[in-house]
Amino acid sequence: MGSIEIVLAMLLAVVASGYLVRLVPIPLPLPLVQIALGAVIAGVFKHGVTLQPEIFFRLFLPPLLFLDGWRIPKDGLLRDKAVILELALGLVVFTVLGVGLLIHWLIPAMPLAVAFALAAIVSPTDPVAVSSIAARAPIPKRLMHILEGESLLNDATGLVCFRFAVAAAMTGGFSLLSASLTFLWVALAGLAIGAGVTLAVSYAQRWLSRQFGEESGAPILISLLIPFGAYLLAEHAHASGILAAVAAGITMGYVELSGRALASIRVQRAAVWNTVQLALNGIMFVLLGEQLPAILLNAVASVEQSGHLNPWWLAAYALAINLGLAVLRFVWVWVSLRLNLFKAHQRGETPVKPHWRLLLATSLAGVRGAITLAGVLTLPLLLPDGRAFPARDLAIFLATAVILLSLVVASIGLPQSLKGLQLPAEPAEQREEDRARHATAMAAIAAIEQAQQALLQKTAAADADIYSHAATRVLALYQRRLRDAADESEAQQLRKADHAERVLRLAGLQGEREAIFEMTRHYRISEEVSRKLVREIDLLEARYR
């Protein structure tokens, strides 16, 4: 099977996984289904993919991390920056030390530097896997924002620790000062390069479009290229390409607030990015499944490296490492919470103590994914003296087992730990929406009145009534919104009315679309006219949905 056929097979597996996850009576996370399909492609059909980690990093991670940074709520990221940094920096170092010593104790034949390298690469959580698991669990929004922020930022910490552990295994030496300085450069330079690339590209795009105009698809293509440019430039500067992609996405969110993009461009770009996200997310886990048979065979063949002959020791190692990761994460979160509560009391505040099951959910949400797999596959094959890198196949298998077990445990444990838990209400979001609706209605009325005056000045006196009546009809919509918002006692009834109106409008749009398709099938209108009218209806439907 050639490369093109393999890519098409993986894309077909991604599509099939979306249907299979709905057919299975047991609630399974989508990544597990995709991993299983990848294993079927490699095992049953005897076709696999030789995964090149560097290509994997450059092709898959930049756009996904860019999109996560773009869409993550910035207010939540800034509000909880202290907690996120504690998890993204402190917890990773704590995990590397604790799990590294645990692995070396479990497997004395694995050198300490290799044990630390394995601990470092399994310490970062994966934003893709976290989002997939969270979609099936009632996680509070603030906790979800913290988990997303942690998974976006902890990759650099884990990969830097991994890089220095591998260097120590190769050379037999380690410098804490050199590691600290390198980490500062990798992190800060990566963030700066990512933000700078987005700002520079956005400014250049606006200037070029003002001077020469542009094709309608150009802004979409540029948005797809930005994460790759930021990643490659950062890697060329020996900084963190991962953090550069994240920073580029976060900056893109702020650039979007300028409102310069056309509405049609935003709709098309969102559709393109949703497709890219679906395809890349799915292919990553299908690729992981395709690697499983070979990884398992190599690990069983090298189980003697651990000092045991029974292959079942591999399962014991994997379970012990996962348990160690969960325990260390729970301890860190619990201690961090206690310190934050103590600081709040010192400031005279009365913070709300979260339920212990939320702490458990935070610990279970430490899901590992594609970054762990891609990172561990970069382990060198040989030492400088020509000998084989110690316990390489065993380390790759254990990292893969951690990914699978963390997915299974989170998919089962998260919904159970949060089941029936009375989560605190978040009324602030509704109040913010009401304030925004009121402010936008006022701004719209002012803009309509200004546009009406401009039209009246340019038109003949005979047509003045036409524009006045049109303005009255449009103004009535916003004035009704202001009257509705002023009466809080009827807020619930009005929302029910809005829901009913939305359902009826969507039904009407569906009727319009079916009539257009019917006329097109019978050649009453051309396909060009059909596409134009359907596009208009689709944009209206996107608004109401």
Secondary structure by P-SEA (a helix, b strand, c coil): ccaaaaaaaaaaaaaaaaaaaaaccccccaaaaaaaaaaaaaccccccccccaaaaaacccaaaaaaaaacccaaaaaaaaaaaaaaacaaaaaaaaaaaaaaaaacccccaaaaaaaaaaaccccaaaaaaaaccccccaaaaaaaaaaaacaaaaaaaaaaaaaaaaacccccaaaaaaaaaaaaaaaaaaaaaaaaaaaaaaaaaaaccccccaaaaaaaaaaaaaaaaaaaaacccaaaaaaaaaaaaaaaaccccccaaaaaaaaaaaaaaaaaaaaaaaaaaaaacaaaaaaaaaacccccccccaaaaaaaaaaaaaaaaaaaaaaaaaaaaaaaaaaaaccccccccaaaaaaaaacccccaaaaaaaaaccccccccccccaaaaaaaaaaaaaaaaaaaaacccccccccccccccaaaaaaaaaaaaaaaaaaaaaaaaaaaaaaaaccccaaaaaaaaaaaaaaaaaaaaaaaacccaaaaaaaaaaaaaaaaaaaaaaaaaaaaaaaaaccccaaaaaaaaaaaaaaaaaac
